[in-house]
Amino acid sequence: MSAKKIILAGVDTGGTFTDVVVLAGARARHCKVLSTPDDPSRAIFEGLDRLGVAGKVDRVIHGTTVGTNAVLEGKGARVAYVASEGFADVLSLGRQHREAVYQLCQPQQPPPVPPELCMEVTTRGAADGTLRSRATREELALLREQIERAGPEAVAVNLMFSFLHPEEEERIARALEGKWFVSLSSEVLPELREYERGIATWLNASVGPVMSRYLTRLKERLPDAAVSIMQSSGTTVAAGQAARHAARLLLSGPAGGLAAARLFGEVTGRTDLLTFDMGGTSTDVSLMNGEIPLSHQSRVGGWPLMIASVDIHTIGAGGGSIARVDAGGLLLVGPESAGAEPGPACYGRGGVEATVTDANLILGRIPADTMLGGYLPLDKPAAIKAMDTLAKRLGCSRLEAARGVIRLANEHMARALRVISVERGHDPRDYALFSFGGAGGLHACELADLLDIPTVVMPARAGVLSAEGMLASEPGRDLSRAFPGLLSELDQAEATRVFGELESAASEQLAREGIDIQELRFRRLLELRYQGQSAAFLLDDTAADDLAEAFHAAHESACGHRLDHPIELVNLRVSARAPALVRETEKVAARACDPHSGHIYLAGLKASVPLLSRDELMPGFKAAGPAIVTEKVATTWVAPGWDLEVDDWGNLIMARQK
């Protein structure tokens, strides 16, 4: 009797589309369905049902924007904030951060927690580790009554130097047990910086109940599947633990594509990549040198997030970005998006404003008979009507308006790529542009021209690559603990003890997911800075025998100079990783075929352009641009001046003609 095939599903929920990739044995299938923002689990089930595995899938790994949207839209849970006496206003005071530095009248941002929900206890720890005061049982009982009257759904507890006395926050959690979702700063972010620690704890409390309700609905739709959620760090966590650590999920969505890019680099040897993920609502860009880049300085909805997150720069430019004319007669594209409802005009779902997708359709880069996602026909007359309205406002022709929309969208995305490359001291010419997402292939060559990038990679199944990347993601944890002091006075034995405790905590959490802890890989990191600075650098514990010199060198490389200042240790960090479900990509078996499926006339070109079906392109196939490559979930525009070749894994490699 043959063993049952395990059915795996990777799911990426975006603002416009939900992408699903199903792997059963060596066979992969995929589809796109329109997202259902009111209940994202509905689109997931629809995608699985379209692929014939609803009710049969064994394991689902899901990148979700539910938590992110709750923060951006202000739809998180109502939270009570508990602080040490005298520090209830910390979240309202903030850091005097200015989005527009030179604007005299700064826009007012309401405090994350209103004053009537900010409460205090007498418990107070000191920086030297002593406990100066401690709340009594009567005080904690009174606190519970106060919270009862305020009527929140969740509670965030952030005491002074809580990472030195986590037991005091745990006392409060026990006193509040049973009625509220309680988030403790000593668990969420046991690090220095009262404000940032408080914001992370508040975000965790605000998003936790929202994620819990969503994951409950998802499990009801998939009762027999083991569900894991992508974390902001590009690792996965079991759904049963995810809601407790909701702040780690706030950048869940974009991380899957980077996991797929890392696997691509490992398999093909191309590790220096500028990743470009263009979907329907937004574009995410990143710079990779073989590993998923992480940052501890992210922002979500204007709030600082010091939790390990993929280092991605996101802009509001996607296929659904709306083109409009401002009061001065200038063309603007994005950041507003048509989303999934009503979508671009060409979706035929009621959209009336021209978008980037409509412009690509009118220019012929998307063939008019394309079935979006393999099932949704396009409405070209609706796109023409929307573009004509825009052209009339601009005082130009329809084609000129469409070209203007594409050119402006390209400039926005090129600027984003410069932010994560040129502005950080990296030359884009040293990298390949790794393009994916449903709309990425339509713009990749022109973006590469703008940045003088010599090579563009369109991976196999580029339109659903983020969903496929979910299956290539590693279960893992990124834990930290404050460890302040001068590097010259470092107690190595104590640091080793703390590292060991963090590794044990990560092992325990992963073991609860059924992970074999013998397979875990650990990495120990020290966060260092010059005394008096706020910005810090991460160094591997094993990177150098002389950590001081390694820090000086890292600072000089990033900032152009080194200082004769004492070096300060800020935090100790541990990264734990388990093997991914998918660790390799099979080569495509070559077969004889005729890849030419026809020709198409494009606006502005004198001759017809080859129309190629990607399913028919075998390894070794070559063609010169201009050409259009179509597939069920994406379209690729091979611009004039570019050559196309298919590699052994079915990836499209485009190189600028010399």
TALIN-V288341 format. One line per field, one symbol per residue. psi: psi as a letter, one per 40 degrees, with the letter a starting at -180 (. if undefined). burial: + if it has 16 or more other ideal C-beta (glycine too) atoms within 10 Angstrom, else -. A space follows every 50 residues. Layout:
psi = ???
burial = ???
This chain:
psi = hiihhhhihhhhhiddihhhhhhhbehhiiihihigddgddddddddddd efeheehdhhhhhiedddddddeffiihhhhhiihefeeddddaefhhdg dehdhhhhhiidhideehiiiehhiideeihdihiidddddddddddddd fidihhhgihfdedgddddddddddeiddihhhhdeddggiigddddddd dddddddddddddddddddddgdeihhihhideeiiiiddedddfddeed fddedddddddddddddeegehhhhhhhaddihhiihhfdihhiiffihh feiiheihihgihhighadehhhihadeeihihaeiieadheiideeffe heiiidddddddeedhidehhheeehiigddddddddddddddefaiddd dddddddddddddddddddecdeeehhdeeiihhhaidedeeeddddddd efhdhhhgiifddfdddddddeihhiihiihhgiiideehgddddddddd dddddddddddeeehhedeihihhihhiiiheidhiihihdedidgdddd ddddddddeeiiifiihhhdihihhhhiiidheihiihhiihiheheaii hihehdiihhhhhddehihehiiiiiihhiideihhhhiieiihihaeee ihhhihi.
burial = ------++++++++++++++++++---+-++++++++--+++++++++-+ +-++--+-+++++++++++++----++-++++++--++-+++-+------ -----------++---+++++-+++---------+----+--++--+--- -+++++++++++++++-++++++-++---+++++++++++++++++++++ ++++++++++++-++--++-++--+++++++++++++++-++++++++++ +++++++++++++++-++-++-++++++++++++++++---+++++-+-+ +-+++++++++++++++++++++-+-----+-++-+++++--+++++++- +-+++++++++++++++--+-++--+-+++-+++-++-+++--+---++- ++++++-+++-+++++++-++----+-+--++++++++++++++++++++ +-+-+++++++++++++++++++++++++++++---+-------+--++- -++-+++-++--+-+----+---+++++++-----++++-+-----+--+ ++-++-----------++++++++++++-+++--+--+------+-+--+ --------++-+-+--+-+-+-+-+++++++++++++++--+++-++--+ ++++-+--
